[in-house]
Amino acid sequence: MGLAKTEIFTDSQNEIALFAKAFGHPARVAILEHLFKTNTCVCGDLVNEIGLAQPTISQHLKELKLLGLIKGNVEGTSVCYCIHPENWTKMKAVMNTFLNQDLPKTDCC
């Protein structure tokens, strides 16, 4: 498999691609939706809610945390997750700017 060659793209293009990755799997979308509903939860709650194995949920949580869209705080033997408000706001602004571009007024093809 070849390298992604991310260095040939702009910072903005790389940022948009990383944010879009969060929505690239329905489990991550379900996790984010659950966090919006409950405001906070632990991995075990997500296992029960979504129905995937704990290691699978943990991997998706790790990905969302690496992307900066969620944060986790250790509470005893568990990690309590929630949406990272500042990064979520930033992601929305970046994605809205990209998605709200107007189509050219010319005919295509």
C-alpha positions in Angstrom: 0.0 0.0 0.0 1.4 3.4 -0.9 2.0 6.4 1.3 -0.7 9.0 1.7 1.7 11.8 0.7 -0.2 14.2 2.9 2.7 16.7 2.7 1.7 17.6 -0.9 -1.6 18.9 0.3 -2.4 22.1 2.1 -2.9 22.2 5.9 -6.6 23.0 5.2 -7.0 20.0 2.9 -5.4 17.7 5.5 -7.5 19.1 8.3 -10.7 18.6 6.4 -9.7 15.0 5.5 -8.9 14.2 9.2 -12.3 15.7 10.4 -14.1 13.7 7.6 -12.4 10.6 8.9 -14.5 10.9 12.1 -17.6 10.3 10.0 -16.1 7.6 7.9 -17.5 4.7 10.0 -21.1 4.4 11.4 -19.8 3.3 14.8 -18.0 6.6 15.3 -21.2 8.5 14.2 -23.2 6.4 16.7 -20.7 7.1 19.5 -20.8 10.9 18.8 -24.6 10.8 18.7 -24.7 9.0 22.0 -22.3 11.4 23.6 -24.5 14.3 22.5 -27.5 12.7 24.1 -25.9 11.7 27.3 -23.2 14.4 27.6 -20.7 11.9 29.1 -20.3 8.1 29.3 -17.8 5.3 29.8 -16.8 2.6 27.2 -19.1 0.0 28.8 -22.1 2.2 28.3 -21.3 2.4 24.6 -20.8 -1.3 24.3 -24.4 -1.8 25.7 -25.8 1.1 23.6 -24.2 0.3 20.2 -23.8 -3.5 20.5 -20.2 -3.8 19.3 -17.4 -5.5 21.3 -15.5 -3.5 23.9 -12.2 -3.6 21.9 -14.0 -2.3 18.8 -15.6 0.5 20.8 -12.3 1.3 22.4 -10.6 1.5 19.0 -13.2 4.0 17.7 -13.0 6.0 20.9 -9.2 6.2 20.5 -9.6 7.4 16.9 -12.1 10.1 17.9 -9.8 11.2 20.7 -6.8 11.3 18.4 -8.9 13.5 16.0 -9.6 15.8 19.0 -13.4 15.5 18.8 -13.8 13.9 22.2 -11.8 13.9 25.4 -11.6 11.4 28.2 -11.1 11.8 32.0 -10.0 8.9 34.2 -12.6 8.3 36.9 -11.4 5.4 39.1 -10.9 2.4 36.8 -12.9 3.9 33.9 -12.4 6.6 31.4 -15.4 9.0 31.1 -15.7 10.4 27.6 -17.4 13.6 26.3 -17.4 15.8 23.2 -14.5 18.3 23.2 -16.5 21.5 22.8 -13.7 23.8 21.4 -12.5 21.2 18.9 -16.1 20.4 17.9 -16.8 24.1 17.2 -13.6 24.4 15.2 -14.5 21.2 13.2 -17.9 22.6 12.4 -16.5 25.9 11.2 -13.9 24.2 9.0 -16.4 21.8 7.5 -19.1 24.4 7.0 -16.6 26.6 5.1 -15.7 23.7 2.8 -19.3 22.4 2.4 -20.9 25.8 1.8 -18.9 26.5 -1.3 -21.2 27.6 -4.2 -21.2 25.6 -7.4 -19.9 27.3 -10.5 -22.7 28.9 -12.6 -21.4 27.1 -15.8 -22.6 23.9 -17.3 -20.4 20.9 -16.5 -19.4 18.3 -19.2 
